[in-house]
Every structure is written in structure tokens, then in C-alpha cells.
Amino acid sequence: MHKCGGWTTRREVNKHDLTVWNNLILIHDGLKKKVPTSVKSCMVSGSKYKFFLADCNTVTAYYQSWTNTLRVTETTLPTCAYCHQIKVLTKEHVIPKSMGGTYTIGVCETCNHARNVSFDYQPFKDWMHGHWDLFVEAVKAVDISNTSEEQKEMLIRELKRLTIHSEVRRELKLGMLNIRLRL
């Protein structure tokens, strides 16, 4: 077995690797739905496995002996922006579509339904605070041309109510000003 920077060189999967992969699929339900393709090859470094899939995606997992589980540490598979699970994703409008939102991100169906049009959904707030630049872009991209007066006012009220980090407050105010100017 050849080593390459701690990792074994990439090789075809063997029976043991497939057992590890199948256990990973069982533990992470989202993988079962998202991985219609098979594992082509893998690399191993101690308790870490890097699987290379037929569709060019990769999944890196770490075996935790104290819990006897496999934990996904890195993947190129689609991951929900809110719950960070590997799942089939739907389009989520950062600013609800009914309020003129056009900017979308990928979230799982469960989180999409749980958030609905609320700005109070905690995973959304966590995403927003970690992605200020994208949130500001979403505010700037609002198209209120087909939005009711009630929805426009609700949007402005929600944006004012949010606790906004001081660094983006100015840009967000500019985005809100653009919304008001288009009213």
C-alpha cells in the first residue's frame, strides 16, 4: 500500500471499503437519496475515508470509534444551507417570493417548509449571519413590481426588525432605500 501525504494512493474499492460506504449510507439518510451512483475508488488515511463517486462527486468521512459512527467531514454533494445535511435540495427564496424575492439558495424540503416566509426561523438567521454578503445581494435583488402594498410594507418592516450587524447595516439600508424608491 503506497502512502501519499498520509493518504493511501487512490485505488479501486475493496469489500471493506464498500462495507464502510454502505454503513455511511445507512447513517446519513440524505446520502441514500442523493447518491444514485456507485463508488469508483477511494483513499484511506487512518480512520478517514475519501470516496470518489462515478458522477465525479467526493465524500470524505471520518470513523469515530468512541461512537462507532461515520461522520461526513467534507463533500461535494449538495448540502442544505440551513441544516447542513446532505439531502435533495429545493430552491429557497432568501427574501420570500411573495415579497419580491428573486435570490435563491439550496435548502432541503424540510427546512424550506419549516421557514415558510418567516424571518424568525433560527437556521435562516444563522445562515444570514454567516452569509451577510449574500443576504445583502438578496435584498438588492428584490423585484417589487408584482408585489402587493401589504407585502412591500411587511418586507420593509421585517428588514428593519432584523438585528443587523453594523458592517452591513449601511448596505442593507441602501437596499431598503432602493425598495422604497421603487414603491
C-alpha positions in Angstrom: 0.0 0.0 0.0 1.5 3.3 -1.1 1.1 6.5 1.0 0.7 9.9 -0.4 0.8 12.7 2.2 -0.9 10.5 4.9 -3.4 9.2 2.4 -3.1 5.8 0.6 -2.8 6.3 -3.2 -6.2 6.2 -4.9 -7.3 2.7 -5.6 -10.3 0.6 -6.6 -12.7 -0.1 -3.7 -12.4 -3.4 -1.9 -15.0 -5.3 0.2 -14.0 -3.5 3.4 -14.3 -0.1 1.7 -17.8 -1.0 0.4 -18.8 -2.0 3.9 -17.7 1.4 5.2 -19.5 3.1 2.3 -22.8 1.2 2.9 -22.6 2.0 6.7 -22.1 5.7 5.8 -25.2 5.5 3.5 -27.3 4.0 6.4 -26.2 6.6 8.9 -26.7 9.6 6.6 -30.2 9.1 5.2 -29.7 12.1 2.8 -26.9 10.2 1.1 -29.2 7.4 0.2 -31.5 9.8 -1.6 -28.7 11.8 -3.2 -26.2 9.1 -4.3 -27.7 7.2 -7.2 -24.2 6.5 -8.5 -21.7 4.0 -7.3 -18.3 4.4 -5.6 -15.5 4.1 -8.1 -12.4 4.4 -5.9 -11.2 5.6 -2.5 -8.3 6.8 -0.5 -7.7 6.0 3.2 -5.8 7.8 5.9 -6.1 6.1 9.3 -9.8 6.5 10.2 -10.5 8.8 7.3 -12.0 7.7 4.0 -12.3 9.7 0.8 -14.7 8.1 -1.7 -14.7 9.1 -5.4 -18.1 8.6 -7.0 -18.9 7.8 -10.6 -20.5 11.2 -11.1 -17.3 13.0 -10.1 -18.5 13.9 -6.6 -16.5 13.1 -3.5 -17.4 12.3 0.1 -14.8 12.3 2.9 -15.9 10.6 6.1 -14.2 10.0 9.5 -14.8 6.9 11.6 -15.5 7.9 15.2 -14.6 4.8 17.2 -16.0 6.2 20.5 -19.5 6.4 19.0 -19.0 3.7 16.4 -20.3 6.0 13.6 -19.1 7.6 10.4 -19.2 11.4 10.2 -19.2 13.2 6.8 -16.5 15.8 7.1 -16.4 17.1 3.5 -18.4 16.5 0.4 -19.1 18.0 -3.0 -22.6 16.6 -2.8 -25.4 19.2 -2.4 -25.8 20.2 1.3 -28.7 22.1 2.8 -27.7 25.7 3.6 -29.7 25.6 6.9 -29.4 22.2 8.5 -26.1 21.2 6.6 -27.5 17.7 5.9 -26.8 16.0 2.5 -30.3 15.9 1.0 -32.2 16.5 -2.2 -32.4 20.3 -2.4 -35.1 22.7 -3.3 -34.9 26.4 -4.2 -35.4 28.7 -1.2 -36.0 32.4 -1.8 -33.9 34.3 0.8 -36.4 37.1 0.7 -39.8 35.3 0.2 -41.0 35.3 -3.4 -44.3 36.9 -2.2 -42.3 39.9 -1.0 -40.4 40.3 -4.3 -37.5 37.9 -3.6 -35.6 36.6 -6.6 -32.3 35.4 -5.0 -32.4 31.7 -4.2 -30.2 29.2 -2.2 -30.4 25.4 -1.9 -32.1 24.0 1.1 -33.8 20.7 1.9 -37.6 20.4 1.6 -38.0 20.1 5.4 -36.2 23.4 6.1 -37.9 25.1 3.2 -41.4 24.3 4.6 -40.3 25.0 8.2 -39.1 28.5 7.3 -42.1 29.3 5.0 -42.0 33.2 4.8 -40.6 33.7 8.3 -37.5 35.7 9.1 -37.5 34.2 12.6 -36.6 30.6 11.6 -33.4 30.1 13.6 -31.4 28.2 10.9 -32.3 31.0 8.5 -30.9 33.6 11.0 -27.8 31.5 11.4 -27.3 31.3 7.6 -28.0 35.1 7.3 -25.4 36.0 10.0 -22.8 33.7 8.3 -23.5 35.0 4.8 -24.0 38.8 5.1 -22.8 39.4 1.6 -25.3 37.0 0.1 -28.1 38.4 2.2 -27.4 41.9 1.1 -27.3 40.7 -2.5 -30.7 39.1 -1.9 -32.1 42.4 -0.6 -30.7 44.3 -3.5 -32.2 41.8 -6.0 -35.8 42.3 -4.7 -38.2 42.9 -7.5 -41.4 44.6 -6.1 -43.1 45.2 -9.4 -45.7 42.5 -8.9 -45.8 42.7 -5.1 -48.9 44.0 -3.1 -48.6 47.1 -1.0 -49.1 44.9 2.1 -46.3 42.6 1.2 -43.9 45.5 0.4 -44.6 47.0 3.8 -44.2 43.7 5.5 -40.8 43.3 3.8 -39.6 46.7 4.9 -40.9 46.1 8.5 -39.1 42.6 8.6 -35.8 44.1 7.3 -35.9 46.9 9.9 -36.7 44.4 12.7 -33.8 42.1 11.9 -30.8 42.6 14.1 -28.3 43.6 11.5 -24.6 43.5 12.0 -23.2 47.1 11.9 -20.9 46.3 8.9 -23.8 45.6 6.6 -26.4 47.9 8.1 -25.4 50.7 5.6 -25.6 48.4 2.5 -28.9 46.9 3.7 -30.3 50.4 4.2 -29.3 51.2 0.7 -31.1 48.1 -0.5 -34.2 49.1 1.5 -33.9 52.6 0.1 -34.0 51.1 -3.4 -37.1 49.2 -2.5 -38.8 52.3 -1.1 -37.8 54.3 -4.2 -39.4 51.6 -6.4 -42.6 51.8 -4.4 
